[in-house]
Amino acid sequence: MSAGSDDPRAADRDDAPARTVWEGKWLRMRQQGRWEFVERTNDRGLAVIIVAATPDGNLLLVEQERVPVGRRTIEMPAGLVGDTTAGESAETAAGRELLEETGWQASRIEFLLRGPTSSGMSSEEVVFVRASGLQRVHAGGGDATEAIIVHEVPVAEVPRFLAARMAEGYAVDPRLWAGLWLLDRNPDGSPA
């Protein structure tokens, strides 16, 4: 007997249609065959990470409480594309998030690369951008629902800063090391 629609095993096949198990404001839990995964419900399921250094050579990092990991994190400024405006580009979202979270405004935002964040668990993709021509506009800290602390760390001291935060129990996003590499290089390794 072939595994057709009358076969009870059909639902376990990876090529079976995906079904929604649960849906919230920002996430949708799906099941397709043996796979369980989440999808972002925002505009395109896309997030943006901003690699940005101030004119005096400090990398911009943000610290905030993250409920899913149960502790404070150190990350690059980031956010969801289209969470406030449908059809928003990654570059526009990056400018908005950089200003909101850090208080710095960029005159140039350059697309670097795009890829999955956790391809075995989520359909979310992330875009890395590099922001330059920065000018301080305000203190940052995020919107009314956030309590973001901005860290401006000299680029040469970032690895030591991150190691110290990990030793203190912070969750440090490993993509920070990719961001450090992308600060002055393009994805192909050529100088920025």
Buried (B, 14 or more C-beta within 10 A) or exposed (E): EEBEEEEEEBBEEEEBEEEEEEEEEEBBBBBBBEEEBBBBBBBBBBBBBBBBBBEEEBBBBBBBEEEEEEEBBBBBBBBBBBBBEEEBBBBBBBBBBBBBBBBBBBEEBBBBEBEEBEEEEBBBBBBBBBBBEBEEEEEBBBEEEEEBEBBBBBBEEBEEBBEEBEEEEBBBBEBBEBBBEBBEBEBEEEEE
